[in-house]
Amino acid sequence: MNSTPVLVTGAAGFIGFHVSQRLMEKGRRVLGIDNLNPFYNEGLKAARLEILGQNPNFEFLKIDIADLRSVQRLFAQHQFGEVIHLAAQAGVRYSLENPHLYVQSNVVGFVNLLEEARKKETPHFVFASSSSVYGANKKTPFSEKDNVDHPVSLYAATKKSDELMAHVYAHLYAMPLTGLRFFTVYGPWGRPDMALFKFCKSIIEGTPIEVFNHGKMLRDFTYIDDIVEGVIRTMKRPPAGNHGQTGDSPARYQIFNIGNNQPVELMRLIELLEQKIGRKAVIKMLPMQPGDVPATYADIDELSAATGYRPYTPIEQGVEHFVDWYISHYRVAATASRAQALP
């Protein structure tokens, strides 16, 4: 058993919670940090931390990564085997309302962590990027070799900035860094601002759901267990240098898509929710939202070749697991009314 802890930033978040659980199942100690910001307030962060705290191999510290002194103290007091950096201000649409928050968390906070991890010669730094860096790319599936110089949201721009800064640190300091471009992660304990969560809640309650671009949307929905498997596999494989995507650079740096490689139409997702819940959705069709994109579709060949990663959860099974969790966690009854019941 490796006694050196893994630092998981954003440990109270959706992916951070599941990654922390899996690491401890594998016998690793986890030091989780989070600033517990109020971006969403459904009691989920506290509930996740309560579960993690039941394991003696978990320690939690409330830290804002944008606060340099706090990050410096953290690294001065601890030696980490790896860093899995998942903390970020999430949400494409919210970045239009509060841009400064995104820069502080996603850019300033990222540099703070990079610099302190560099000083401590951390063996591997894995960080969350996003499929949003592909912008309105019309070539599918999205490949790591595609140009990503034209983001369409500030959130995407901050994630692209992180990738660039990570490459600089890898190039200058031979620091092993891996970025993972996540594609629409979903599953139990998911974020309330995500479509699956909002749709499920609204269908159960019989309230309208907002469907943008008049439903003409494709998303590479990736189940959380598959994501976690990819993160852990990647963590165990730090880049050796001379990676193909960096040209002739000796940088110990790599970027991978991590998705399901099977995009699903948004209306199909709604149909699956209706079938599982037993109630028709009340749908309000709307035009495309600013900063959004019509489709995401991950080419995962690079990650598969490097780590053996292959997603195995079909959307039908993943939606079923999510709805079961939602009903249990919120203690709601998913019984259909006469007016809206499915045939």
C-alpha positions in Angstrom: 0.0 0.0 0.0 1.3 3.5 -0.9 1.3 5.6 2.2 1.9 8.9 0.4 -1.5 10.7 0.0 -3.0 11.8 -3.3 -4.1 15.4 -3.3 -7.6 15.7 -4.8 -8.7 19.3 -5.4 -12.5 19.8 -5.7 -13.0 16.7 -3.5 -16.5 17.8 -2.5 -17.5 18.1 -6.2 -19.1 15.5 -8.3 -16.0 13.9 -10.0 -13.7 14.6 -7.1 -16.0 12.7 -4.7 -16.1 9.6 -6.9 -12.4 9.7 -7.6 -11.6 10.0 -3.9 -13.8 7.0 -3.2 -12.1 4.9 -5.8 -8.6 5.8 -4.7 -9.4 4.8 -1.1 -11.0 1.5 -2.3 -7.6 0.9 -3.9 -5.8 1.5 -0.6 -4.6 5.1 -1.2 -4.8 7.9 1.3 -6.6 11.0 0.1 -6.2 14.6 1.2 -9.2 16.4 -0.3 -9.5 20.2 -0.6 -12.4 22.3 -1.7 -13.6 25.9 -1.1 -17.2 24.8 -0.9 -18.4 27.7 -3.0 -22.2 28.3 -3.4 -22.4 27.7 -7.2 -25.0 25.1 -6.4 -26.6 24.5 -3.1 -28.5 21.3 -2.8 -26.7 20.0 0.2 -24.7 17.7 -2.1 -21.2 18.9 -1.2 -21.8 18.4 2.5 -23.4 15.0 1.9 -20.5 13.9 -0.3 -18.0 15.0 2.3 -19.9 13.2 5.1 -19.6 9.9 3.2 -15.9 10.5 2.4 -15.2 11.4 6.0 -16.3 8.0 7.2 -13.2 6.5 5.7 -10.1 6.9 7.9 -7.9 7.3 4.8 -9.6 10.6 4.0 -8.7 14.0 5.3 -10.4 17.2 4.2 -9.2 20.8 4.3 -11.3 23.8 3.2 -9.0 25.7 0.9 -9.5 28.2 -1.9 -6.9 27.4 -4.5 -7.0 31.1 -5.7 -5.5 32.0 -2.2 -1.8 31.6 -2.8 -0.8 31.6 0.8 -3.2 28.8 1.6 -1.8 26.7 -1.3 1.7 27.4 -0.2 1.0 26.2 3.4 -0.7 23.1 2.0 2.4 22.0 0.0 4.8 23.1 2.8 3.0 20.7 5.2 2.5 17.8 2.9 4.2 15.6 0.4 1.9 14.2 -2.3 2.4 11.1 -4.4 0.2 12.6 -7.1 -2.1 15.6 -7.6 -5.5 15.2 -9.2 -6.7 18.7 -9.9 -10.5 18.8 -10.4 -11.4 22.0 -8.6 -12.7 24.7 -11.0 -15.5 27.1 -11.4 -17.8 25.1 -13.7 -20.6 25.9 -16.0 -20.5 27.5 -19.4 -23.5 29.8 -19.0 -22.5 31.1 -15.6 -19.2 32.3 -17.0 -21.2 34.9 -18.9 -22.4 36.3 -15.6 -19.4 36.1 -13.4 -16.2 36.1 -15.5 -13.8 37.2 -12.8 -14.7 34.2 -10.7 -13.7 31.9 -13.5 -10.3 33.6 -14.0 -9.6 33.5 -10.3 -10.4 29.9 -9.8 -9.5 28.3 -13.2 -6.5 30.4 -14.1 -5.0 31.9 -10.9 -5.8 28.9 -8.8 -4.3 26.6 -11.5 -1.0 28.5 -11.5 -0.8 28.5 -7.7 -1.1 24.7 -7.7 1.4 24.3 -10.6 4.0 26.4 -8.9 3.8 24.6 -5.6 3.7 21.2 -7.1 6.8 22.1 -9.1 8.7 23.1 -6.0 7.9 19.8 -4.3 8.7 17.8 -7.5 5.3 16.1 -7.5 5.6 12.8 -9.4 2.4 13.4 -11.6 0.0 16.2 -11.9 -3.3 15.3 -13.5 -5.7 18.1 -14.3 -9.3 18.5 -15.6 -9.7 20.2 -18.9 -13.0 20.2 -20.9 -14.5 19.2 -24.2 -15.6 22.9 -24.4 -12.1 23.8 -25.7 -13.2 22.4 -29.1 -15.6 25.3 -29.4 -18.0 25.1 -32.4 -15.7 22.5 -34.1 -17.8 20.9 -36.8 -15.4 17.9 -37.4 -16.4 14.9 -35.4 -15.4 13.0 -33.5 -13.2 15.6 -31.7 -9.5 14.7 -31.7 -6.7 15.9 -29.6 -5.0 16.9 -32.8 -7.8 19.3 -33.7 -7.2 23.1 -33.5 -8.7 24.5 -30.3 -7.8 28.1 -30.7 -11.4 29.3 -31.1 -13.3 28.8 -27.8 -16.9 30.2 -27.6 -17.2 30.7 -23.9 -15.0 32.2 -21.1 -15.1 28.8 -19.3 -13.6 27.1 -22.4 -11.0 29.9 -22.7 -9.9 29.3 -19.1 -9.5 25.6 -19.7 -7.5 26.2 -22.8 -5.3 28.5 -20.8 -4.7 25.8 -18.3 -3.5 23.4 -21.0 -1.1 26.0 -22.3 0.3 26.8 -18.9 0.6 23.1 -18.1 2.7 22.6 -21.3 5.0 25.5 -20.3 5.7 23.9 -16.8 6.2 20.5 -18.4 8.6 22.0 -20.9 10.6 24.2 -18.6 10.8 22.0 -15.6 10.3 18.4 -16.9 7.2 18.3 -14.7 4.9 15.4 -15.6 1.5 16.8 -16.4 -1.6 15.2 -18.0 -4.8 17.0 -19.0 -8.1 15.2 -19.4 -10.8 16.8 -21.6 -14.0 15.6 -19.9 -17.1 15.0 -22.1 -20.5 15.6 -20.3 -20.1 13.5 -17.1 -23.2 12.2 -15.5 -24.4 9.8 -12.8 -25.3 9.6 -9.1 -24.3 12.6 -7.0 -24.1 14.7 -10.2 -24.3 18.5 -10.3 -27.8 20.1 -10.1 -27.0 22.6 -13.0 -26.4 19.7 -15.5 -29.2 18.8 -18.0 -29.8 15.3 -16.7 -30.3 16.5 -13.1 -32.6 19.4 -14.1 -34.6 17.2 -16.5 -35.1 14.4 -14.0 -36.2 16.9 -11.3 -38.6 18.7 -13.6 -40.2 15.5 -15.0 -40.8 14.1 -11.5 -42.3 17.4 -10.4 -44.3 18.0 -13.6 -42.7 21.3 -14.4 -41.4 22.4 -17.8 -37.9 21.6 -18.9 -36.0 24.0 -21.2 -34.6 22.3 -24.3 -32.1 24.5 -26.2 -31.5 24.6 -29.9 -35.0 23.1 -30.2 -33.6 19.8 -29.1 -31.1 19.5 -31.9 -28.2 18.7 -29.6 -25.8 15.8 -29.4 -23.8 15.1 -26.2 -21.1 12.4 -25.5 -22.7 11.6 -22.2 -20.0 9.7 -20.1 -21.0 7.8 -17.0 -19.1 8.7 -13.8 -17.7 5.2 -13.2 -16.1 5.2 -16.6 -14.7 8.6 -16.0 -13.2 7.5 -12.7 -11.6 4.5 -14.3 -10.0 6.7 -16.9 -8.7 9.1 -14.3 -7.1 6.4 -12.1 -5.6 4.7 -15.2 -4.1 8.0 -16.3 -2.8 8.8 -12.9 -0.7 5.6 -12.9 0.8 6.6 -16.2 2.8 9.8 -16.1 4.1 11.0 -19.5 7.6 10.1 -20.3 8.3 13.0 -22.7 8.4 13.5 -26.5 4.7 13.0 -26.7 3.4 13.2 -30.3 1.1 16.2 -29.6 3.9 18.5 -28.5 6.0 18.2 -31.7 9.7 18.2 -31.0 9.3 19.4 -27.5 10.7 17.2 -24.7 7.9 18.2 -22.5 6.5 15.6 -20.1 3.0 16.5 -21.1 -0.1 14.8 -22.6 -3.7 15.7 -23.3 -6.4 13.1 -23.6 -10.1 13.1 -24.4 -12.1 11.2 -21.9 -15.6 10.4 -23.1 -18.0 7.7 -24.1 -17.3 7.8 -27.9 -21.1 7.4 -28.5 -22.9 10.8 -28.6 -26.6 10.7 -27.7 -29.4 13.0 -29.0 -30.8 15.2 -26.3 -34.3 14.1 -27.1 -33.2 10.5 -26.6 -32.0 11.3 -23.1 -35.4 12.9 -22.3 -37.1 9.8 -23.7 -35.1 7.5 -21.4 -35.9 9.7 -18.4 -39.6 9.6 -19.3 -39.5 5.8 -19.6 -37.7 5.3 -16.2 -39.8 7.9 -14.3 -43.1 6.9 -15.9 -44.1 10.4 -16.8 -44.1 12.6 -19.9 -41.9 15.7 -19.9 -43.4 19.1 -20.3 -41.0 20.6 -22.9 -40.3 24.2 -23.6 -38.2 24.5 -26.8 -35.7 27.4 -26.9 -33.0 28.7 -29.3 -29.3 28.0 -28.8 -27.8 29.6 -25.6 -24.8 31.9 -26.0 -21.5 30.0 -25.4 -23.1 26.6 -26.0 -22.3 24.1 -28.8 -24.6 21.8 -30.8 -22.6 18.7 -30.5 -19.8 17.0 -28.6 -18.2 13.7 -29.6 -15.0 12.3 -28.2 -12.3 10.4 -30.1 -10.8 8.3 -27.3 -8.2 6.4 -29.3 -5.3 8.2 -27.7 -6.4 7.5 -24.1 -7.3 3.9 -25.0 -3.9 3.2 -26.6 -2.1 4.7 -23.6 -4.1 3.2 -20.7 -6.4 0.6 -22.1 -9.4 2.8 -21.2 -12.8 1.8 -22.7 -16.1 3.1 -21.4 -18.6 0.3 -20.7 -21.8 1.9 -19.4 -24.6 2.4 -22.0 -26.7 5.5 -21.6 -29.8 3.4 -20.8 -28.1 1.8 -17.8 -26.5 5.1 -16.7 -29.8 7.0 -16.7 -31.4 4.2 -14.8 -28.7 4.4 -12.1 -29.0 8.2 -11.9 -32.8 8.2 -11.5 -32.7 5.5 -8.8 -30.1 7.6 -6.9 -32.1 10.8 -7.3 -35.4 9.2 -6.0 -33.6 7.6 -3.1 -31.5 10.6 -2.1 -34.3 13.2 -2.3 -36.9 10.7 -1.1 -39.3 11.5 -3.8 -42.0 9.4 -5.4 -41.7 9.0 -9.2 -45.4 8.1 -9.8 -47.1 9.3 -13.0 -50.2 11.4 -12.9 -53.2 10.4 -15.1 -52.8 13.4 -17.3 -49.1 12.9 -18.0 -48.7 9.1 -17.6 -46.9 7.3 -20.4 -49.0 4.7 -22.3 
